[in-house]
Amino acid sequence: MEKINSLRDAVTRHNRWSRANPDKMTVFVDSGHICFSGDTPSFAYDYTVILFVMDFTGDINEFT
């Protein structure tokens, strides 16, 4: 999914630890579904994204 890749790219770009340790950060979709609204043919994706960071010893605020 494009938005998940964009999230990973943004975190990597703006976080020094992520740039140095790209193999220790994983982004994935945990669950989700498609939402339909009314009589129109439009829809939206509703999903939970997990940003999993391993062996990080810094301040959690660097990721929020």
N, CA, C and O of each residue as an XYZ file, in Angstrom:
256
protein
N       0.843     -1.180      0.000
C       0.000      0.000      0.000
C       0.886      1.241      0.000
O       1.877      1.318      0.726
N       0.521      2.171     -0.798
C       1.352      3.357     -0.988
C       1.506      4.186      0.291
O       2.598      4.680      0.572
N       0.440      4.344      1.062
C       0.519      5.169      2.271
C       1.442      4.555      3.315
O       2.121      5.280      4.041
N       1.473      3.247      3.396
C       2.357      2.587      4.352
C       3.810      2.790      3.945
O       4.659      3.064      4.794
N       4.099      2.659      2.678
C       5.456      2.922      2.196
C       5.833      4.380      2.410
O       6.983      4.677      2.736
N       4.887      5.292      2.233
C       5.144      6.715      2.473
C       5.441      6.975      3.943
O       6.309      7.786      4.265
N       4.727      6.294      4.841
C       4.987      6.433      6.279
C       6.389      5.961      6.609
O       7.130      6.649      7.311
N       6.757      4.797      6.108
C       8.098      4.270      6.371
C       9.169      5.220      5.824
O      10.163      5.482      6.502
N       8.980      5.730      4.624
C       9.938      6.665      4.032
C      10.056      7.942      4.855
O      11.161      8.446      5.053
N       8.932      8.473      5.336
C       8.949      9.708      6.129
C       9.665      9.501      7.457
O      10.467     10.339      7.869
N       9.381      8.392      8.126
C      10.052      8.110      9.404
C      11.546      7.926      9.173
O      12.360      8.444      9.937
N      11.907      7.203      8.140
C      13.322      6.982      7.840
C      14.025      8.291      7.487
O      15.165      8.515      7.893
N      13.355      9.141      6.743
C      13.947     10.417      6.328
C      14.177     11.350      7.509
O      15.176     12.069      7.543
N      13.261     11.349      8.481
C      13.314     12.337      9.563
C      13.830     11.789     10.886
O      13.815     12.499     11.891
N      14.279     10.557     10.904
C      14.747      9.957     12.144
C      16.128      9.350     11.907
O      16.287      8.429     11.107
N      17.110      9.876     12.610
C      18.499      9.460     12.411
C      18.695      7.965     12.705
O      19.391      7.273     11.962
N      18.082      7.473     13.782
C      18.221      6.065     14.142
C      17.670      5.159     13.037
O      18.276      4.138     12.712
N      16.532      5.528     12.465
C      15.919      4.727     11.400
C      16.792      4.680     10.151
O      16.855      3.657      9.469
N      17.458      5.781      9.857
C      18.364      5.796      8.697
C      19.543      4.855      8.920
O      20.002      4.195      7.988
N      20.034      4.796     10.165
C      21.182      3.949     10.479
C      20.799      2.476     10.646
O      21.646      1.596     10.491
N      19.528      2.203     10.961
C      19.075      0.836     11.237
C      17.791      0.489     10.480
O      16.803      0.122     11.115
N      17.768      0.588      9.175
C      16.517      0.348      8.444
C      16.001     -1.082      8.583
O      14.802     -1.321      8.441
N      16.881     -2.022      8.856
C      16.469     -3.416      8.996
C      15.783     -3.703     10.332
O      15.223     -4.784     10.515
N      15.820     -2.751     11.266
C      15.209     -2.947     12.584
C      13.867     -2.246     12.722
O      13.343     -2.121     13.829
N      13.315     -1.793     11.619
C      12.009     -1.137     11.630
C      11.118     -1.800     10.582
O      11.509     -1.963      9.426
N       9.917     -2.177     11.008
C       8.955     -2.828     10.126
C       7.630     -2.093     10.200
O       7.191     -1.706     11.283
N       6.995     -1.900      9.064
C       5.674     -1.279      9.004
C       4.751     -2.264      8.289
O       5.061     -2.734      7.195
N       3.606     -2.573      8.922
C       2.672     -3.495      8.287
C       1.244     -3.213      8.724
O       1.004     -2.534      9.722
N       0.305     -3.745      7.961
C      -1.120     -3.606      8.275
C      -1.525     -4.788      9.138
O      -1.304     -5.942      8.772
N      -2.124     -4.488     10.296
C      -2.565     -5.529     11.221
C      -3.947     -6.056     10.849
O      -4.160     -7.267     10.802
N      -4.875     -5.155     10.587
C      -6.235     -5.552     10.212
C      -6.869     -4.411      9.446
O      -6.392     -3.277      9.494
N      -7.939     -4.712      8.741
C      -8.614     -3.650      8.009
C      -9.796     -4.155      7.224
O     -10.036     -5.358      7.120
N     -10.529     -3.211      6.673
C     -11.677     -3.539      5.840
C     -11.996     -2.351      4.935
O     -11.446     -1.261      5.096
N     -12.884     -2.582      3.996
C     -13.315     -1.527      3.076
C     -14.661     -1.005      3.553
O     -15.563     -1.785      3.854
N     -14.797      0.319      3.621
C     -16.040      0.959      4.059
C     -16.762      1.530      2.841
O     -16.158      2.206      2.009
N     -18.038      1.255      2.749
C     -18.883      1.815      1.699
C     -19.841      2.801      2.342
O     -20.334      2.568      3.446
N     -20.104      3.903      1.652
C     -20.988      4.914      2.240
C     -22.151      5.225      1.300
O     -21.949      5.657      0.165
N     -23.346      5.005      1.779
C     -24.544      5.403      1.040
C     -24.717      4.749     -0.309
O     -24.280      3.622     -0.543
N     -25.369      5.486     -1.190
C     -25.705      4.973     -2.517
C     -24.648      5.272     -3.570
O     -24.784      4.853     -4.720
N     -23.603      5.987     -3.192
C     -22.564      6.335     -4.161
C     -21.596      5.169     -4.326
O     -21.495      4.320     -3.440
N     -20.891      5.120     -5.437
C     -19.939      4.030     -5.652
C     -18.585      4.269     -4.960
O     -17.607      3.592     -5.277
N     -18.522      5.212     -4.035
C     -17.250      5.512     -3.375
C     -17.001      4.543     -2.212
O     -17.921      3.905     -1.700
N     -15.740      4.456     -1.819
C     -15.364      3.595     -0.702
C     -14.110      4.159     -0.049
O     -13.457      5.048     -0.595
N     -13.782      3.629      1.128
C     -12.577      4.033      1.843
C     -11.977      2.800      2.509
O     -12.695      1.872      2.880
N     -10.670      2.799      2.653
C      -9.993      1.736      3.385
C      -9.900      2.155      4.846
O      -9.568      3.302      5.144
N     -10.187      1.244      5.747
C     -10.052      1.480      7.184
C      -9.135      0.383      7.715
O      -9.511     -0.789      7.719
N      -7.931      0.755      8.165
C      -6.981     -0.260      8.592
C      -6.102      0.257      9.719
O      -5.973      1.464      9.925
N      -5.502     -0.674     10.442
C      -4.582     -0.374     11.532
C      -3.166     -0.650     11.043
O      -2.870     -1.738     10.550
N      -2.301      0.341     11.184
C      -0.908      0.206     10.773
C      -0.048      0.045     12.023
O      -0.208      0.781     12.996
N       0.852     -0.914     11.987
C       1.782     -1.157     13.085
C       3.169     -0.706     12.632
O       3.655     -1.121     11.580
N       3.793      0.139     13.431
C       5.185      0.546     13.218
C       5.988     -0.152     14.310
O       5.951      0.260     15.469
N       6.704     -1.195     13.947
C       7.425     -2.041     14.895
C       8.904     -1.697     14.826
O       9.526     -1.810     13.770
N       9.470     -1.272     15.969
C      10.870     -0.860     16.037
C      11.585     -1.763     17.038
O      11.160     -1.877     18.188
N      12.667     -2.403     16.605
C      13.408     -3.329     17.462
C      14.719     -2.716     17.932
O      15.409     -2.043     17.167
N      15.057     -2.953     19.193
C      16.346     -2.570     19.787
C      16.574     -1.064     19.827
O      17.720     -0.618     19.777
N      15.520     -0.279     19.917
C      15.646      1.177     20.002
C      15.756      1.570     21.467
O      14.899      1.195     22.268
N      16.792      2.318     21.834
C      17.001      2.707     23.230
C      16.820      4.202     23.454
O      17.041      4.689     24.563
N      16.427      4.925     22.433
C      16.253      6.373     22.545
C      14.896      6.759     23.109
O      14.189      5.931     23.684
N      14.545      8.018     22.937
C      13.285      8.580     23.417
C      12.162      8.235     22.439
O      12.294      8.456     21.236
N      11.058      7.693     22.957
C       9.930      7.288     22.110
C       9.353      8.478     21.342
O       8.752      8.292     20.284
N       9.525      9.687     21.855
C       9.009     10.877     21.180
C       9.672     11.119     19.824
O       9.151     11.890     19.019
N      10.792     10.484     19.562
C      11.423     10.602     18.247
C      10.577      9.945     17.154
O      10.752     10.243     15.972
N       9.665      9.054     17.542
C       8.816      8.357     16.583
C       7.384      8.863     16.577
O       6.590      8.422     15.746
N       7.028      9.773     17.473
C       5.640     10.246     17.542
C       5.525     11.678     17.111
O       4.427     12.235     17.107
